[in-house]
Amino acid sequence: MAILGPTGGETLRDDMSEARVLGLVAVRAGAAVNWLDTAGIAETRGAIIAHPAFPRAVAQLVGEISALYSGNRLLNRVLSDRGRNMFGLMVLYLDALPPEEGGGLTAARIVALCTSTGLCSRGRAKAMLALMRWGGYLASAAPAEDRRVKPLMPQEKLVALQHRRWRLVFEAGKAQDPELARLAPRLADAAFTRVLAVLLGEAFLSGFRPVSAAPELNDLVDRDGGLMVLLALFTAESNGEEPPSIANLSRRFHLSRAHVLDLLRLSEERGLVERGMRGTGCLSPLGRDAIERFFSSIFAVMSGAARAAEARLHGA
C-alpha cells in the first residue's frame, strides 16, 4: 500500500501494515495495563485531589501552559488540540521504541499508528507530518538499508518542547507528590526521557485519556484552541483578574474572533462557562472542577509513568 508522503509530492511505501500496527498496539497496550495497574492511577488521582497543595499546583501548571502558548503562532498551529498534541507524543514514542519491539519512526508508521488507534484520519496525519516538517519539528533521517523505508527523526525543537511540558508537570506537582519531586532531576537524563515517552505512548495505546476524568471537556479539547481558552479563563480567575476579552484570546492563541466566540458558546452550552448576555464570561463551578479533574489525571499518570520508567531502567 502506498501513501502520499509528508511533503505532499513523494510517494512512500507503507512499510508497516495495518495488521502489524494493530499487533504493536495490542502488545504495548498489554504492557501499559501492567504498569498502570501497579501505579494505581485512580487511587493516585484521589490522593492528589485531596492534598491541600493541589489547587495551587493546578493553578501553577495551568498558568504556565497558558503562558507557553500565549503569542506563539507556530505552537498554536502545530499543537493546538488533543489530536495534534498526541501526534507529537506518538512521534517521540515511535522514535524511542526499539525496532525489535516494532519501533522506528517513519512517515508510514506514524500514519498507520494514527489511523489504527483512531487518533486521526490518514489525511490529517499526513497533513500533520507536513506541518511538523515545515515548523522544524521533524526532518528526514539517514536512509535505511531498505530503500522503501523513509526514516524520520524528531528535531531538538520537538524534543525540547515535550521535555519542557513534562518539566512543568513535575515542577507544579512536586509539592503534592514526593515521587514527582524525587524524580524531577531524571528529566535531564536522555535515557530516562526516552523510556518515559514509551510509557506515556503505551498509556495512550491502552486507552488511557486524561479527559476521561472530565468528560465535560471532550468537545473542547478536540477543537483548535478549545482547551487554551478555558485555561486562560481559569488563570485569570486564579490570579484575581478580569476575564480576558474575546479580542485578547484571539490574539494570544491566534484564533479568529468568530472561532473564540464559537468556543465560548459551546463552553456555555456544556455548562463550563457563564456568559450572560455578552462578553467573554467566566468559568462556572463545573468548569473549574472539570479542569482540576483533568489535570489531576495528568499529574497521576505522569507520576506513575516516571516511577515505571525508573523501574524499567533498573531492570525491575
Long-range contacts (C-beta under 8 A, 24 or more apart in sequence): 3-107, 3-108, 3-111, 3-122, 3-126, 4-126, 5-107, 5-126, 5-150, 6-107, 6-126, 6-129, 6-130, 6-133, 6-138, 6-152, 7-130, 7-133, 8-126, 8-130, 10-150, 12-106, 12-107, 12-108, 12-150, 13-108, 13-148, 13-149, 14-108, 14-111, 14-112, 15-106, 15-108, 15-109, 15-146, 15-148, 15-149, 16-102, 16-106, 16-108, 16-109, 16-112, 17-112, 18-112, 18-115, 18-116, 20-102, 20-112, 21-109, 21-112, 21-113, 21-116, 22-116, 23-102, 24-101, 24-102, 24-113, 25-113, 25-116, 25-117, 25-205, 27-101, 27-102, 28-97, 28-102, 28-201, 28-202, 28-205, 28-206, 29-202, 29-205, 29-206, 29-207, 30-206, 31-202, 32-199, 32-202, 32-203, 32-205, 32-206, 32-208, 33-206, 35-199, 35-202, 35-304, 35-305, 35-308, 35-311, 36-203, 36-206, 36-208, 36-301, 36-304, 38-304, 38-308, 39-300, 39-301, 39-303, 39-304, 39-305, 39-307, 39-308, 40-304, 41-208, 41-297, 41-300, 41-301, 41-304, 42-300, 44-299, 44-300, 44-303, 44-304, 45-213, 45-296, 45-297, 45-299, 45-300, 48-173, 48-176, 48-177, 48-296, 48-299, 48-300, 49-292, 49-293, 49-296, 51-176, 51-177, 53-175, 53-176, 54-176, 54-292, 54-296, 55-292, 56-175, 57-172, 57-173, 57-175, 57-176, 57-299, 58-172, 58-291, 58-292, 58-295, 58-296, 59-234, 59-235, 59-238, 60-171, 60-172, 61-168, 61-169, 61-172, 61-173, 61-295, 61-298, 62-231, 62-234, 62-235, 62-238, 62-291, 62-295, 63-235, 63-238, 63-239, 64-168, 64-172, 65-165, 65-168, 65-231, 66-228, 66-231, 66-232, 66-234, 66-235, 68-164, 68-165, 68-168, 69-228, 69-252, 69-253, 70-232, 70-252, 70-253, 71-251, 71-252, 73-254, 74-135, 75-161, 76-225, 76-228, 76-253, 76-254, 76-255, 77-131, 77-135, 77-254, 78-131, 78-132, 78-135, 78-137, 79-161, 80-224, 80-225, 80-228, 80-253, 81-221, 81-222, 81-223, 81-224, 81-225, 81-226, 81-227, 82-211, 82-221, 82-222, 82-227, 83-119, 83-120, 83-124, 83-222, 84-128, 86-119, 86-204, 87-114, 87-119, 87-120, 87-125, 87-128, 87-132, 88-132, 88-137, 88-158, 88-161, 88-162, 89-162, 89-197, 89-200, 89-201, 89-204, 90-114, 90-119, 90-201, 90-204, 91-132, 91-137, 91-138, 91-152, 91-154, 91-158, 92-154, 92-158, 92-159, 92-162, 92-197, 92-201, 93-197, 93-198, 93-200, 93-201, 93-204, 94-201, 95-152, 95-153, 95-154, 95-197, 96-194, 96-195, 96-197, 96-198, 96-201, 97-198, 97-201, 104-151, 105-141, 105-151, 105-152, 105-153, 105-154, 106-149, 106-150, 106-151, 106-152, 107-150, 107-152, 108-149, 108-150, 110-152, 117-204, 117-205, 132-158, 137-161, 162-197, 163-187, 163-193, 166-193, 166-196, 166-302, 169-298, 169-299, 169-302, 170-302, 170-306, 172-299, 173-299, 173-302, 173-303, 176-299, 177-299, 177-303, 179-303, 179-306, 179-307, 180-299, 180-302, 180-303, 180-306, 183-306, 183-307, 183-310, 186-306, 186-309, 186-310, 191-313, 192-309, 192-310, 192-313, 195-309, 195-312, 195-313, 196-305, 196-306, 196-309, 199-305, 199-308, 199-309, 199-312, 200-301, 200-302, 200-305, 203-301, 203-305, 208-301, 210-294, 210-295, 210-297, 210-298, 210-301, 211-294, 211-297, 212-297, 213-293, 213-294, 213-296, 213-297, 214-290, 214-291, 214-293, 214-294, 214-297, 216-270, 216-271, 216-272, 216-286, 216-287, 216-290, 217-272, 217-290, 217-291, 217-294, 219-266, 219-270, 220-263, 220-266, 220-267, 220-270, 220-272, 223-263, 223-266, 224-255, 224-259, 225-249, 225-253, 225-254, 225-255, 225-259, 225-260, 225-263, 226-263, 226-266, 228-252, 228-253, 229-253, 229-255, 229-260, 229-263, 229-264, 229-267, 230-267, 230-272, 230-273, 230-283, 230-287, 230-291, 231-291, 233-273, 233-280, 233-281, 233-282, 233-283, 233-287, 234-283, 234-287, 234-288, 234-291, 236-282, 237-282, 237-283, 237-288, 243-279, 243-280, 243-281, 243-282, 244-280, 245-279, 245-280, 246-279, 246-280, 249-280
